[in-house]
């Protein structure tokens, strides 16, 4: 695939305001007051030293079982940072990589667990962890292109503006004061130096905190827990944040629990110097059969990208009218098929219901139609593995063992190629292969009895 991504969120542009998105419903807001800094609305004097509270606060919401790193981890000799002609900073391949290559693995530089106990548990550790990083790492986070959320923008801007005005007032008052009382001023302890010096430091810290927050809110990703879906984290991954978007990406990212790292795998053969791209519309929050890039028309994709990330995609499938029209036609054709097939696309689906309705044959037919159209939407991806997985179960129910085994093995190959052989999804696919290749299971016997 050519290097045709549209935009990134990793440039040096200052934060801009964007409308709220559905993503925000999952997160508490980070504001000056919630992290121990009084904004002008609080009608209290702003404390000096914006992040002093973070460094002295006891405890942290960071999970000790998560891997944290302030340095790059593995496979990073295969990638290099560069300035794209269309989207600011990006990543490209430093060497050829065949499909299924692990492009990189990285630990979260900042992370926090999601909890419903209260906002403080979420908001405090984020900046606490950020300010404990080195200046270089903080600057690396700030350099990512950010999209400020409306609530963050509304809470922080008046407070920063107030600091700026107070600093301007101090600049007008201080020169005369210094001239008249210079001997006395020189004898003062550091804590008693003119308020201009304190305000300068406070303003700089406030701006830094605001930019760190914007970077976090723009680039954090969900860290799933397959054993306990309700217990999950969010994390910030620097290399992942530098990846640009394309509706036909050449890479896919996913969180590998066995490694405790975010991993990127090649969806297709990648040439040296080719830009590495992912789909911003398809991550751990939206990677289901009902909400992925391949099932969205051009206008839907552009609307979501504009709303959440404030750019218009110019990848090959978006800017080429003929390719885009063919894509949209397939999306329309897939809609009624997915309405039926989505009822049984999940692992361990209750197939006996379809057996009772004698719809197994139709389910297999509809599944094959959906599979052919999905494969035309781009490189083999995890959706292909999911559909093949369900077809394997359906064929096994009908006694079509060769077809079931073939589908299960293809599902295993695709899962390993796009997510890695140490990923939890690969383990699920491997269990399915064992299941369909083994003797008839108890649930198959029960279902067959229902058919009789």
C-alpha positions in Angstrom: 0.0 0.0 0.0 1.2 3.4 -0.9 1.9 5.9 1.7 -1.4 7.7 1.4 -2.5 8.5 4.9 -4.4 11.7 5.4 -3.5 13.2 8.7 -1.9 12.6 12.0 -2.3 13.6 15.6 1.4 13.8 16.2 2.5 17.2 14.8 3.6 20.3 16.7 0.4 22.3 16.3 -1.1 23.8 19.4 -4.3 22.2 20.8 -7.5 23.2 19.0 -11.1 22.9 20.2 -13.3 20.1 19.0 -17.0 19.1 19.7 -17.6 16.4 22.3 -17.4 12.8 21.2 -18.9 9.6 22.5 -15.5 8.6 23.9 -15.9 11.3 26.5 -18.7 9.5 28.2 -16.2 6.9 29.5 -13.9 9.4 31.1 -13.8 11.9 33.9 -12.7 15.4 33.0 -9.3 16.8 34.1 -9.6 20.4 35.3 -7.5 22.7 37.4 -9.7 22.4 40.4 -9.8 18.5 40.3 -6.0 18.4 40.4 -5.6 20.8 43.3 -5.3 24.0 41.3 -8.0 26.7 41.9 -9.3 28.3 38.7 -10.7 31.9 38.7 -14.2 30.5 39.1 -13.1 29.2 42.5 -12.6 32.8 43.7 -9.5 31.6 45.6 -5.9 32.6 45.3 -4.1 30.3 42.8 -1.5 28.2 44.5 2.1 28.6 43.4 3.7 25.6 41.9 1.1 24.0 39.7 2.1 20.4 40.2 3.5 20.5 43.7 0.6 18.4 44.9 1.2 15.6 42.4 4.8 15.0 43.7 3.8 14.9 47.3 0.5 13.1 47.0 0.5 9.6 48.6 -0.5 6.7 46.4 -1.1 6.4 42.7 -3.9 4.9 40.6 -1.4 3.3 38.3 -1.6 -0.5 38.2 1.6 -2.0 39.5 1.0 -5.0 37.2 1.2 -2.8 34.1 4.6 -2.3 32.4 5.7 1.3 32.3 8.7 2.6 30.3 10.3 5.9 29.6 12.4 4.3 26.8 11.6 2.6 23.6 11.3 -1.2 23.9 11.5 -3.8 21.1 11.6 -3.9 17.3 12.1 -0.2 17.1 15.0 -0.5 14.7 12.4 -1.3 12.1 10.8 2.1 12.3 11.9 5.7 12.0 10.3 9.1 12.8 10.0 11.5 9.9 8.1 14.6 8.8 5.3 13.8 6.4 4.4 16.2 3.6 0.8 16.1 4.5 0.3 15.4 8.2 3.2 16.5 10.4 5.2 13.9 12.2 4.8 10.2 11.3 6.5 6.8 11.3 7.8 4.9 8.3 9.4 1.5 7.8 13.2 1.5 8.0 13.4 -1.8 6.2 11.0 -4.1 4.2 8.5 -5.9 6.4 6.3 -8.8 5.2 2.7 -9.2 6.3 2.5 -10.5 9.9 5.7 -8.7 11.0 5.7 -7.3 14.5 6.5 -3.7 13.7 7.0 -2.6 17.3 6.0 -3.3 20.9 5.9 -0.5 23.5 4.8 0.0 27.1 2.6 2.8 28.3 4.5 5.8 29.4 1.5 6.9 31.4 -1.5 4.8 32.4 -4.5 4.7 34.8 -7.3 2.3 35.6 -10.9 3.1 34.9 -13.0 3.2 38.0 -16.5 4.4 38.9 -15.5 5.3 42.4 -14.9 8.9 41.6 -13.2 11.3 39.2 -10.3 12.1 41.6 -9.0 8.5 41.2 -8.9 9.0 37.5 -7.6 12.6 37.2 -4.9 12.8 39.8 -2.5 10.1 38.7 -2.4 11.3 35.1 -0.5 14.5 35.7 1.2 12.9 38.7 2.9 10.4 36.4 3.5 13.0 33.7 5.4 15.4 36.0 7.6 12.5 37.3 8.9 11.9 33.8 12.0 13.6 32.6 11.8 17.0 30.9 12.7 15.4 27.6 9.8 12.9 27.9 7.4 15.5 28.9 8.3 17.6 25.9 8.0 14.5 23.7 4.4 14.1 24.9 3.6 17.8 24.4 5.0 17.7 20.9 2.2 15.3 19.8 -0.5 17.1 18.0 -3.5 17.5 20.3 -7.2 18.2 20.0 -8.4 20.0 23.1 -11.8 18.7 24.5 -14.4 21.4 25.1 -14.6 20.9 28.8 -10.8 21.0 29.2 -10.6 24.1 27.1 -13.4 25.9 29.0 -11.9 25.1 32.4 -8.3 25.8 31.7 -8.4 28.8 29.4 -9.9 31.3 31.8 -7.5 30.3 34.5 -4.4 30.6 32.2 -5.7 33.9 30.9 -6.1 35.2 34.5 -2.5 34.3 35.3 -1.4 36.1 32.1 -3.3 39.3 33.2 -1.9 39.1 36.7 1.6 38.8 35.2 1.0 41.9 33.0 -0.1 43.9 36.1 2.9 42.8 38.0 5.2 43.8 35.2 3.8 47.3 35.4 4.2 47.5 39.2 7.5 45.8 39.8 10.1 48.1 38.1 9.4 51.1 40.3 9.3 48.9 43.4 12.7 47.4 42.6 14.2 50.8 41.9 13.0 52.3 45.2 13.8 49.2 47.4 16.6 47.4 45.7 18.8 47.0 48.8 15.9 45.5 50.7 14.9 43.2 47.8 18.3 41.7 47.6 18.1 40.7 51.2 14.8 38.9 50.8 14.6 35.1 51.0 13.7 33.3 47.7 10.1 32.9 48.8 9.7 36.6 49.1 10.9 37.6 45.7 8.5 39.8 43.6 5.3 38.1 42.5 6.3 38.5 38.9 8.9 35.8 39.2 6.4 33.5 40.9 3.7 34.2 38.3 6.1 33.6 35.4 6.9 30.1 36.8 3.2 29.4 37.6 2.1 30.4 34.1 4.7 28.2 32.4 3.7 25.3 34.6 0.0 25.8 33.9 0.6 25.8 30.2 2.7 22.7 30.4 0.0 20.9 32.5 -2.7 21.9 30.0 -0.7 20.6 27.0 0.1 17.3 28.8 -3.6 16.9 29.5 -4.6 17.6 25.9 -2.0 15.1 24.7 -3.4 12.5 27.1 -7.0 13.0 26.2 -6.2 12.9 22.5 -3.9 9.8 22.4 -4.8 7.5 25.3 -5.9 4.0 24.3 -7.9 1.4 26.1 -6.0 -1.4 27.7 -8.3 -4.4 27.7 -8.6 -7.3 30.2 -9.9 -10.4 28.5 -10.5 -12.1 31.8 -12.3 -9.2 33.4 -13.7 -6.9 30.7 -15.0 -4.5 33.4 -11.5 -3.9 34.7 -9.6 -2.0 32.2 -7.0 0.8 31.9 -6.2 3.6 29.6 -2.6 4.2 28.5 -0.5 6.7 26.5 1.9 5.0 24.0 4.3 7.4 22.2 5.0 5.4 19.0 1.3 4.5 18.6 0.4 8.2 19.0 2.7 9.0 16.1 1.0 6.7 13.6 -1.1 8.5 11.0 -4.5 7.5 9.8 -5.6 5.7 6.6 -8.9 4.1 5.8 -6.9 1.3 4.2 -4.1 1.0 6.7 -1.0 -1.2 6.4 -0.8 -1.9 10.1 -3.0 -2.7 13.1 -2.4 -2.1 16.8 -3.7 -4.1 19.7 -2.8 -4.5 23.4 -1.1 -7.8 24.2 -1.9 -8.9 27.7 0.9 -11.5 27.9 3.5 -8.8 27.1 1.8 -5.9 28.8 2.5 -3.9 25.7 0.8 -2.3 22.8 1.9 -4.1 19.6 1.7 -3.1 15.9 1.6 -5.8 13.2 1.8 -5.4 9.4 -1.5 -6.1 7.6 0.3 -6.2 4.2 3.8 -6.3 2.8 5.5 -3.0 3.6 8.3 -1.5 1.7 11.3 0.3 3.2 10.4 4.0 3.4 6.7 3.4 3.3 4.6 5.3 5.9 3.1 3.2 8.6 -0.7 3.8 9.0 -3.5 2.6 11.2 -7.2 3.4 11.2 -8.2 5.9 13.9 -11.8 4.5 13.6 -10.8 1.0 14.5 -9.2 0.4 17.9 -9.8 -1.6 21.0 -12.9 0.5 21.7 -14.5 -0.1 18.3 -13.1 -3.4 17.1 -16.4 -5.2 16.7 -18.2 -6.4 13.6 -20.7 -3.5 13.9 -18.4 -0.6 14.0 -15.2 -0.8 12.0 -13.8 1.2 9.1 -14.6 -1.5 6.5 -18.3 -1.2 7.3 -18.5 2.6 7.0 -19.2 4.7 3.9 -16.9 7.6 3.0 -19.3 10.3 4.4 -19.5 8.4 7.7 -15.8 8.1 8.0 -15.1 11.7 7.2 -17.8 12.9 9.6 -16.2 10.9 12.5 -12.7 12.0 11.7 -13.8 15.6 11.5 -15.7 15.5 14.7 -13.1 13.7 16.8 -9.8 14.6 15.2 -10.6 17.7 13.1 -9.2 16.6 9.7 -10.4 15.3 6.4 -9.0 12.0 5.2 -7.3 12.1 1.8 -6.2 8.4 1.6 -6.6 6.5 -1.7 -10.1 5.2 -1.0 -11.4 8.6 0.1 -9.9 10.8 -2.7 -10.5 8.4 -5.6 -14.1 8.7 -6.7 -14.3 5.4 -8.4 -12.7 3.4 -5.6 -14.8 5.2 -3.0 -18.1 4.5 -4.9 -17.3 0.8 -5.1 -16.4 0.8 -1.4 -19.7 2.4 -0.5 -21.7 0.0 -2.7 -20.2 -2.9 -0.8 -21.1 -1.3 2.5 -24.7 -1.0 1.4 -24.8 -4.6 0.2 -23.3 -5.8 3.5 -25.8 -4.1 5.7 -28.7 -6.6 5.4 -26.3 -9.5 5.6 -24.7 -8.2 8.8 -28.1 -7.6 10.3 -28.6 -11.4 10.2 -25.1 -12.6 10.6 -24.2 -10.4 13.5 -26.6 -12.4 15.7 -24.1 -15.3 15.6 -20.7 -13.7 15.0 -19.6 -13.8 18.6 -17.6 -16.7 20.0 -19.6 -19.3 21.8 -22.8 -18.1 20.2 -26.0 -20.0 20.9 -26.1 -21.9 17.6 -28.8 -24.3 18.8 -31.3 -21.5 18.2 -30.5 -21.4 14.6 -30.4 -25.2 14.5 -34.0 -25.3 15.8 -35.0 -22.8 13.1 -33.1 -24.9 10.6 -31.2 -21.8 9.4 -27.7 -23.1 9.6 -27.5 -23.5 5.9 -28.6 -19.9 5.3 -26.2 -18.7 8.0 -23.3 -20.3 6.2 -24.4 -18.8 2.9 -24.7 -15.3 4.3 -21.4 -15.7 6.1 -19.6 -16.5 2.9 -21.2 -13.6 1.1 -20.1 -11.3 3.9 -16.6 -12.8 3.9 -16.1 -12.2 0.2 -17.1 -8.5 0.5 -15.0 -7.9 3.6 -11.9 -9.3 1.9 -12.4 -6.8 -0.9 -12.3 -3.9 1.5 -8.6 -4.3 2.1 -5.9 -6.6 3.5 -6.9 -9.6 5.6 -7.8 -8.3 9.1 -9.3 -9.5 12.3 -12.8 -9.2 10.9 -11.9 -12.0 8.5 -10.8 -14.1 11.4 -14.0 -13.5 13.3 -16.2 -14.4 10.3 -14.1 -17.5 9.6 -14.4 -18.5 13.2 -18.2 -18.4 13.2 -18.3 -20.2 9.8 -16.1 -23.0 11.3 -18.6 -23.5 14.1 -21.6 -23.5 11.7 -20.0 -26.0 9.4 -19.1 -28.2 12.3 -22.7 -28.2 13.4 -23.8 -29.3 10.0 -21.2 -32.1 9.9 -19.1 -30.4 7.3 -15.8 -31.2 9.0 -13.4 -30.4 6.2 -15.0 -26.9 5.7 -15.0 -26.3 9.5 -11.3 -27.2 9.8 -10.3 -25.0 6.9 -12.2 -22.0 8.3 -10.7 -22.5 11.7 -7.2 -22.8 10.4 -7.6 -19.7 8.3 -9.0 -17.8 11.3 -5.9 -18.9 13.3 -3.5 -17.8 10.6 -5.1 -14.4 10.3 -5.3 -13.8 14.0 -1.6 -14.7 14.4 -0.6 -12.4 11.5 -2.5 -9.3 12.5 -2.3 -9.6 16.3 0.6 -11.9 17.1 0.9 -15.5 18.3 1.2 -14.4 21.9 -2.1 -12.4 21.8 -5.1 -13.6 23.7 -7.1 -13.6 20.4 -4.7 -16.1 18.9 -5.2 -18.4 21.9 -9.0 -18.3 21.2 -8.5 -19.2 17.6 -6.1 -22.0 18.5 -8.7 -23.5 20.9 -11.3 -23.4 18.0 -8.9 -25.4 15.7 -8.5 -28.0 18.4 -12.2 -28.1 19.0 -13.3 -28.7 15.4 -10.5 -31.2 14.8 -11.4 -33.2 17.8 -14.3 -35.6 18.2 -17.8 -34.4 18.4 -18.3 -32.3 21.6 -21.2 -32.4 24.0 -22.7 -29.2 22.8 -22.7 -30.6 19.2 -24.4 -33.7 20.3 -27.0 -31.7 22.2 -27.7 -29.5 19.2 -28.0 -32.5 16.8 -30.6 -33.9 19.1 -32.6 -30.7 18.9 -32.5 -31.1 15.1 -33.9 -34.6 15.1 
